[in-house]
């Protein structure tokens, strides 16, 4: 990857992010598949961890 994109750091960074997301998705799938079924509230709570943070009026981000 580095050799193919050494003159394009933006593309190399994009490929690294894509790889990391793929690795995280595999780990998350393994954990979810091993867990008991989730309630709707539990599913919503976990989905909230992946949602973009919401800014407050003061410009700070809300803590989950």
C-alpha positions as CSV (number, residue, x, y, z in Angstrom):
1,X,0.0,0.0,0.0
2,X,2.7,2.5,1.0
3,X,4.7,1.9,-2.3
4,X,1.6,2.4,-4.4
5,X,0.6,5.6,-2.7
6,X,3.8,7.2,-1.4
7,X,3.1,10.3,-3.7
8,X,-0.5,10.5,-2.6
9,X,-0.7,10.7,1.2
10,X,-4.4,11.4,1.2
11,X,-5.1,8.2,-0.6
12,X,-2.8,6.2,1.7
13,X,-4.6,7.7,4.7
14,X,-8.0,6.8,3.2
15,X,-6.8,3.2,2.6
16,X,-5.5,2.9,6.2
17,X,-8.9,4.2,7.5
18,X,-10.8,1.7,5.4
19,X,-8.6,-1.1,6.6
20,X,-9.1,-0.1,10.2
21,X,-12.8,0.1,9.8
22,X,-12.9,-3.4,8.2
23,X,-10.9,-4.8,11.1
24,X,-13.2,-3.1,13.7
25,X,-16.3,-4.3,11.9
26,X,-15.0,-7.9,12.1
27,X,-14.3,-7.6,15.8
28,X,-17.7,-6.0,16.5
29,X,-19.4,-8.7,14.5
30,X,-17.7,-11.4,16.5
31,X,-18.7,-9.8,19.8
32,X,-22.3,-9.2,18.7
33,X,-22.6,-12.8,17.4
34,X,-21.3,-14.2,20.7
35,X,-23.6,-12.0,22.9
36,X,-27.2,-12.9,23.8
37,X,-29.9,-11.0,21.8
38,X,-30.0,-7.3,22.5
39,X,-33.1,-5.3,23.5
40,X,-34.1,-2.3,21.4
41,X,-32.7,0.0,24.1
42,X,-29.4,-1.8,24.2
43,X,-29.1,-1.7,20.4
44,X,-29.9,2.0,20.4
45,X,-27.3,2.6,23.1
46,X,-24.6,0.8,21.1
47,X,-25.6,2.6,17.9
48,X,-25.2,5.9,19.7
49,X,-21.5,5.1,20.3
50,X,-21.0,5.0,16.5
51,X,-23.1,8.2,15.8
52,X,-21.2,11.5,15.2
53,X,-21.0,13.5,18.4
54,X,-23.6,16.3,18.8
55,X,-22.4,19.8,19.5
56,X,-24.1,21.8,22.3
57,X,-24.9,25.5,22.1
58,X,-21.6,26.3,23.8
59,X,-19.7,24.5,21.1
60,X,-18.7,21.6,23.4
61,X,-19.6,18.0,22.5
62,X,-22.2,16.1,24.6
63,X,-20.8,13.2,26.6
64,X,-22.6,9.9,26.2
